[in-house]
Amino acid sequence: MDTPPLSAAPQDWYWLYDIPTARLAILFVAAFVGFYWAGCIFLRPLLRQFVKHTSGANDIVGYVLSCFGVFYGLLLGLIAVTAYQNVADAGANVTREAAALSALYEDVSNYPAPHGQNLRWLLRDYTRYVIRYAWPLQQRGIVPEEGTIRVEAVQEELLSFQPATPAQEILHAEALRQFNHFLEARRMRLFSVTSGLPAVMWYVMILGAVLNLAICWLFDMRFITQLVLGGILAAYLGTMMFLIFDMNQPFRGQVSISAAPFEAIYDRMNED
Amino acid sequence: MPGITPPDSAPRLSRRSALAHAATLAAARVLAPATFAGCSLGLPPRAEKVFVGLLHSQTGTTGVGGRSLRDIELHAFEAINLAGGILGRQVEVRAPNPGSRFERRLRLARQLIDQGAVAIFGCWTSASRKSVLPIMEEAKRLLLYAVQYEGNESSPCCVYGGMVPNQQILPALDWLESPAGGSRRRILLVGSDYVYPRTAHYVARKYLAGRDLQVVGEFYRPLGDRDFSLVARMLKELEADCVLNTVNGDSNAGLFQALAEAGIDPEKTPVMSTSVAEEELRSLPPAQLQGHYGVSCYFQSLATPANRDWVAGFQREFGHDRVTDDPMEPAWCLVHLWKQAVEKAGSFETAAVRQAFRDGLEFAGPAGPVRLDPKTQHTTKFCRIGRIRPDRQFDMVWESPEPIQPDPYPEFAFPGWKCDWTAGGITRGAEVSIDGDL
């Protein structure tokens, strides 16, 4: 297997995930409310020209906003569910990988020397790498590549073992099966480091939010009321966007999938 | 009614006053950085980093040793980072895998340099070191090499942390010839077929010329090959009473298996191995090795407080059953010597670091003090001979009274050759043919 590049370049906006969650939420809300208020001051006078001489303009605008809200709400809801599912799947993959690793460790512990010891060392080394090096990289949005080298070493040692008895044959077959499960779960984890909503979905969501707020600018009401009512809507839109943004990258940010399953088996490995 | 304002007369926020408020907000935004100095988004501080490469094969025929070196160097850099890094910068380590393959090693060495590695710690065999050195010299970066080697080399871009023949093989030959070593008289040289064993055997032949201990033959197998059945027959036919073993990597399993199957008794015909350390012993059946000897600068069984602490520290991080061995100790020392040099130079630049070597850096390693010789860029070493125990450790039977100065060009083997990087570099002597007098 050829060695891949040492690290993948993170997305430009990934630095946002380095902001503590509570502050990021406030930032999103502030951005949406700020945008709405700025629009109230600078754009509302222009947009109001379209409906100024229409009788019952507020009713029409209200009706349009309701229709739009249904479609946009559905979209946001579905995307939020997808993002949550993404996080849940990534968490399940991490648990599956750790479980397969633990089972493999138990299997190879029964191999004769020196294979058993070699494999235990290699699996322990892999686990240590995942906790110490891979996880911090994942949290920065970088796919950790040196784990592949450690997996290659495990594979090399595993395949160099020649079972000498029927019992060893059964044990070896089981170890290879666990190794394959481990490889699958590991690959899924690495895929989910950079997977997320496609850019086009973000464009649609942002456009929807802007249109939603723009429709609010068309209402004829006291300026301060406009600021408060529209501000509440903008704040909630910001909260929804924050929720989707935060869940979009399961390994990024303060609230993300932790390496706890690996830490648990590493402690167990060191107890042996 | 006083105090109550009718709804119709409630003050309305006019567009003009809203604009005035907006202007106030904008002014506040401009003044905010000064007003709220110290407030931030909570982003973690970005530590400045410097990047070094570890170029050890982690799979393939030299994978076992390579992984040990990678781990001890990672351990060293983790400790350094924990203590604040070097010159206030955290060290980021990248360790790609050459996989014991020539082309991949060259490509990865270039890749590490292109990515900005200030130094590379790596290589196992002399063939790998020699292949990487031209790249390092072209890029003017340092290669820090921890494994014992054959000498006959000195590069301004390499720091050699392992033993050279005058620190390892020659004391071992002296010991075999002495009464303590059994007053041996006929030695067979057995090695893998590449530059280290060939040159080491050449140095041994030259050293033993005219001595009581005579070289009766030489035998080579390709690196990675395990067929040593001929060696046992040669030992008997040539009536050798000891063996100098420079076989490298997992080929040693084949050698010791062949000797055991032929019933070679370690008491009568001991094997003195230069590349069999605790790490290699794990993969070899103890019954086949017990009683044979190893020569190196370090054994895990060294009973010194410094070594016990070092071994315990490594095992705490990497597992209580992990072993430490000869190349790992020099690798640890090299990391710390390089750190000292960088700190003394105040820079990661190779030229400045090399200039710092001139002060003769010293580090208290687990096997005793190690001094970097500025003339040769090699290190001083204790030489230790150990007898292999059933538990795959060594019982030390001899130790040099003091650290031995490195001499990559022994005069008897490389007449006229000298090395002094503090004054003029290499003085070239007569060309020698390594295999010429076989």
Boltz contact constraints between the chains, C-beta under 6 A:
constraints:
  - contact:
      token1: [A, 3]
      token2: [B, 96]
      max_distance: 6.0
  - contact:
      token1: [A, 6]
      token2: [B, 94]
      max_distance: 6.0
  - contact:
      token1: [A, 18]
      token2: [B, 43]
      max_distance: 6.0
  - contact:
      token1: [A, 19]
      token2: [B, 41]
      max_distance: 6.0
  - contact:
      token1: [A, 19]
      token2: [B, 42]
      max_distance: 6.0
  - contact:
      token1: [A, 20]
      token2: [B, 42]
      max_distance: 6.0
  - contact:
      token1: [A, 23]
      token2: [B, 41]
      max_distance: 6.0
  - contact:
      token1: [A, 23]
      token2: [B, 42]
      max_distance: 6.0
  - contact:
      token1: [A, 41]
      token2: [B, 18]
      max_distance: 6.0
  - contact:
      token1: [A, 41]
      token2: [B, 22]
      max_distance: 6.0
  - contact:
      token1: [A, 114]
      token2: [B, 282]
      max_distance: 6.0
  - contact:
      token1: [A, 114]
      token2: [B, 283]
      max_distance: 6.0
  - contact:
      token1: [A, 124]
      token2: [B, 319]
      max_distance: 6.0
  - contact:
      token1: [A, 149]
      token2: [B, 58]
      max_distance: 6.0
  - contact:
      token1: [A, 149]
      token2: [B, 97]
      max_distance: 6.0
  - contact:
      token1: [A, 152]
      token2: [B, 59]
      max_distance: 6.0
  - contact:
      token1: [A, 153]
      token2: [B, 58]
      max_distance: 6.0
  - contact:
      token1: [A, 153]
      token2: [B, 59]
      max_distance: 6.0
  - contact:
      token1: [A, 156]
      token2: [B, 59]
      max_distance: 6.0
  - contact:
      token1: [A, 223]
      token2: [B, 13]
      max_distance: 6.0
  - contact:
      token1: [A, 224]
      token2: [B, 13]
      max_distance: 6.0
